[in-house]
Amino acid sequence: MLRLISEHPKVAPKTLTRLSHHPYAAIRENIARHPNTDGPTLSRLSRDRSQPLWYLVAFNPNAPGPLRKKLQERMRRLGEKPATQ
């Protein structure tokens, strides 16, 4: 049920913030990409070391501008690294 709530287009930012602490990865992924998630929640999710949520946050227009630029730069650098064998 919480996964469906985290995907609902009219869910409130406050609800998304509360759900962003859920241990289920799919819920946190939904929060990271949801257009109603607020900037502070996205900033916190981008620092999550348990999964690469920062990638989803990088494309969320509600992420603070400097954070989005930083994350998109990280993606660019990762794309430039040669493949290891």
C-alpha positions in Angstrom: 0.0 0.0 0.0 2.8 2.4 0.9 4.4 1.9 -2.5 1.1 2.9 -4.2 1.0 6.0 -2.0 4.5 6.9 -2.9 3.6 6.8 -6.6 0.4 8.8 -6.4 0.6 12.0 -8.3 -1.3 14.1 -5.6 0.6 12.8 -2.6 1.6 15.7 -0.3 5.3 16.5 0.2 5.0 15.9 3.9 3.9 12.4 3.3 6.7 11.8 0.9 9.2 13.0 3.5 7.8 10.6 6.0 7.9 7.7 3.5 11.5 8.5 2.5 12.7 6.9 5.7 11.1 3.5 4.8 13.5 0.6 4.6 12.0 -0.7 1.3 14.2 0.5 -1.5 11.4 0.8 -4.1 9.6 3.3 -1.9 12.7 5.4 -1.5 13.3 5.3 -5.3 9.7 6.5 -5.9 10.3 9.4 -3.4 13.6 10.3 -5.1 11.9 10.7 -8.5 8.5 12.0 -7.4 7.8 15.6 -8.6 6.2 16.6 -5.2 9.3 15.7 -3.1 10.8 18.7 -1.5 14.4 19.9 -1.7 15.5 18.9 1.8 14.2 15.4 1.4 15.9 15.0 -2.0 19.2 16.3 -0.5 19.0 13.7 2.3 18.2 10.9 -0.2 21.1 11.9 -2.4 23.5 11.0 0.5 22.0 7.5 1.0 24.9 5.0 0.7 22.7 2.0 0.6 21.6 2.5 -3.0 22.3 5.0 -5.8 19.4 7.3 -5.1 21.6 10.3 -6.0 21.1 9.3 -9.7 17.3 9.7 -9.4 17.7 12.9 -7.4 19.9 14.4 -10.2 16.9 14.4 -12.5 14.3 15.7 -10.1 13.5 19.3 -10.8 12.8 20.0 -7.1 16.3 19.1 -6.1 18.2 22.3 -5.2 20.1 23.6 -8.3 23.6 23.3 -6.9 22.9 19.8 -5.8 21.5 18.8 -9.2 24.6 20.3 -10.9 26.9 18.4 -8.5 25.1 15.1 -9.1 25.0 15.6 -12.9 28.8 16.3 -12.8 29.3 13.1 -10.9 27.4 11.2 -13.6 29.5 12.8 -16.3 32.7 11.8 -14.5 31.5 8.2 -14.0 30.7 8.1 -17.8 34.2 9.1 -18.6 36.0 6.4 -16.6 37.3 3.6 -18.8 35.7 0.2 -18.3 37.7 -2.1 -16.1 38.3 -5.7 -17.2 
